[in-house]
Amino acid sequence: MKTEFGNHGVLPPPYRSKLRPQELSWLTTDQIQHLLKVIAQFSQNPHVLSLTKICLATGARWSEVEGLKLRHVRDGKVSFHGTKSGKSRSISIADDLFQEVSQHLKEYNDFSFSLSAFRRALDESKVELPKGQAAHVLRHTFASHFMMNGGNILTLQKILGHSSITVTMRYAHLSPDHLNDAKRFNPLRLYH
């Protein structure tokens, strides 16, 4: 989607809530692939690629992912503790990513502070984002793609750890069935 903020998505006004519009932009599939390639090729920080993949696969905040330890990676899931809401949550990830993260944490024990290395890789990728966007775009990218791929809004709320559905609703319009449920579930459908 081409927008005033570059070639990425931005939620329309009704879903912006109290957030600035740039806080709700997301990366396209092509931008994700390009960013991962740039990180793999140019980042000297050994943690950035894994951190980025986990954020994109789980919708977790960068700081939550940086806090992962090997004991938080079990049974095909990553578990986040000390989250913004104060509640722990576990999210299933693909087998190959699970193996990658497990191996990484066995080798390094933890993730060091890597946000500045991510920002350098983002700059190197030439993906245009609004100022201040940085790693939070990964969370919005997860949520946006989750809904565009047919995910359930209540499931998204649980995955993101939002205490209120109101915050999660800013992604609802991205569902391919958005508002089509009115056609499918109204009482008159039985008579036509």
N, C-alpha and C positions, 0 to 999 in steps of 0.2 A: 504494500500500500504506500503510495507516494503522498507525503504530507509536508506541511510547512517545516517539519523538523527533520526532513531527510527521507530516506527510503526505508521507513520502518513504521510500525503501527502506533497510533495514538488514539486513546479512547475518546469518544465524543463527549460533549459537555454534561449530559445527564449522568454519566458514570464517573465523572472526575471527583465527585465528592468534594472534600476540602483540599484535595491535593492539587498541586500545580499540574498542568497538562503534561509537561515533560516527564513527570514522575511515572506516568503510565504508558510510556512508549515501550515497544518490544522489538526484538530482532526477527527478521524473516529467516526462513530456513537457509537461504543462500548466505545471509550474513552470519548465521551460526556456524556454518561449515567453514566460511572464510576465517572467522575469528579463531576457531579451533586450530586451523592450519597455521595461522600466524603465530599463535601461542606455541604450538609444537616446534615450529622452525626457529623462532627468535627469542623466546623467553629463556633467560638463564636461571630463573627460579624453578626448582624442580617440583614445586607444589601447584603452580598456577593452572596447569592443564587439568589436573584431577579436581581441584577446587571448582573450576569453571564447569566441568562436566557434572559434578554432583549438584551444583546450584541449578543447572539446566534440567537435570533429571528429577529433582525433588521440589523445586520452588523454595528451597531454604535460603535464608539470608546468608550472605558471605560470612559474617561473624559466627553464625551457627555451624557452618561447615568447617571453618577454621578450628572450632572447638572439638571436632571429632577425634576420638581415640579408637584404637583397635577394638576395645571392648564394646564400642558403640556400633560396630559393624558385624552383624550376626544374622544367620538364617536368611540371607538374601535381602536384608533390610539395613538401613542406617537409622540410628536413633539420635535425636537431637534433644539435649538437655540444657537448661539455663536459657531458655528461649525468651523472647520479648514478652510473651504472655505468661511466662513462668511455668507453662505446662510442657511436659515432655511429649514427643511424638515420634513414631517410627514410620518410615516410608520404604516400600519395596523398590528395589532398583534392578535393572537388567543384570543377568548373570555375568556378562563380560565386565561391566562397570564394577560390580561387586568384587570380582577377582582383582581388578586393577586397584581399587581402593584398599582392599585387604593387603595386597602386596606392598603398596606404597606405605601404608602405616606400619607394616612389619619392618620395612627398610628404614623409615625415618622416625618412627614412634609417634609423631604428630605433624600437624601442619604449622609452619611458622607464619608469622604475619606476612601476607603476600598481596595485599590490596594494591599497593603502589606498583608492584610488578604487573598485576592485571591491568592497571590503568595504562602503563607503558605499552603493553601488548594491544590494548584497545586503540590507543593512539596510532600505533604501527599499522593496525588493520585498516585505518582510514574510515571505519564505520562512524558515521556522523550521529552523535547523540547530543541532546540538550545538556547544558552545563550542569554538573552535579549528578548526572545520571549514573555513571560508572557501574559498579557491580549490582546495583538494585535492578538494573535492566534485565539481569538474568532471572530474577524472581518474577518480574512482569512477563518475561518471555515464556517461562514455564506456564504461568497461569493463562496467558492468552492462547497459547497453542493447545493447552489442555481443553479449553472450552471450544476452540475452533475444530478440534478433533472429536468433539461429541461428548466430552466429559461432563459429569454431573456437578452442578453448582454446590450441592451440599458436601459432596466428596471433596471438591476443591477447598471448601472452607476448612475441612478437617486437615487436609494435607498442608495447607498454608498456616494452620494454627490460628486462624482468625477467631476471636471470641464472639464476634457478631457477624451474622450473615450480611448485614448492610455493607460492610467493607468489601466482602467477596462479590457482592452484586455488581460492582463496577465492571466485572468481566462477563456478566450474563449475556449481554447483547452479541458476544462473539460466537455463541453457540449456533451451529448451522440450523437448529430448529427453533431459534429465538422467535417467539410470538406465533410460530406455526402450530403450537400446541392448542391455541384457541380454536383453530379449525378442527383439529383431531379430537378434542375432548369436550366440545360444547354439547349441550343436550339435544340440539337440533340435528346433529350429524346422523342420528338414528333414523331420521325421517327423510333423508335425501339419498 
